[in-house]
């Protein structure tokens, strides 16, 4: 390699030079021309984004207010019906209020998610962003989350349908299979029950396969009265009906009884007894107290009418046996007599004579 080549390679003229004022003017001119050419496009995009956000916000507020007014109207309807004859067949105000609030919360959340999610996708589409990879990733993530939290999703969906279908509410006595008791709180994922002994059960809505509501509609109080087979059935009927008529006039039983006390007839007839079935339609959840009071009154009425109530295991009567005066004496011994064969055999053998 020659010296001239090395000198040409090390020529300081090839080093980068600082931008001059003319270069800065040219750059500013190019930027201004680019802004002048594209400002209308960016302005249109900004106005479009602003319009989408404003419409989504207004639509969200309008729908949420409409849902709130609908829930308030449902509560006012329940308050107007409460206290009437029809109100006794409906749920109480607190239960209706909690159910409507839960439904309103779900509807508002769903509406907000749909509106804001659609607006976000429209904004991204305005910037000409390809949404196909984003939607595909969201779908895969949703499937993965669904498999990982399937129990949570099942509980949530079951809770939503339980509330929408009004299967039970606060204050109801229910049998959920896994637990039973009074409902003290209804959630979208967990229902809280208070058992008979005061314990609190947390039941996941997805685990409830069947449920029995003991507080909706009406209940039936049934009492079985067991009397002797020789009793006059008409007398028994008249006595029971008199008890039912008197009970239906007393407080608070006049509110708890939703129908007359009826004598359904003989439930069974045996050799030593017969069972008379008594039934009454009562307020939900008050059947047990009505049955206890009815048994109390029937027992007093039967005692006054000289109608004995029988049943259960009969008492075993002890047979008195004659007292044997020699029962406590020991039998005489065979060795007490010296002439008995036992005494002769037990006597000592005399020594032989020499």
Secondary structure, DSSP 8 states (H G I E B T S, - for coil): --HHHHHHHT-GGGS-----HHHHHHHHHHHHHHHHHHHHHHHHHHHHHHHHHHHHHHHHHHHHHHHHHHHHHHHHHHHHHTTSTTGGGS--HHHHHHHHHHHHHHHHHHHHHHHHHHHHHHHHHHTT---HHHHHHHHHHHHHHHHHTHHHHHHHHHHHHHHHTT---TT-EEE-SS-EEEEEEE-SSEEEEE-TTS-EEEEEGGG-S--EESSSS-EEEEEEEEE-TTS-HHHHHHHHHHHHHHHTTSTTHHHHB-S--EEEEEEEE-SS-EEEEEEEEE-TT-HHHHHHHHHHHHHHHHHHTT--B--SS-----------TTTTS----GGGSTTSHHHHHHS-------
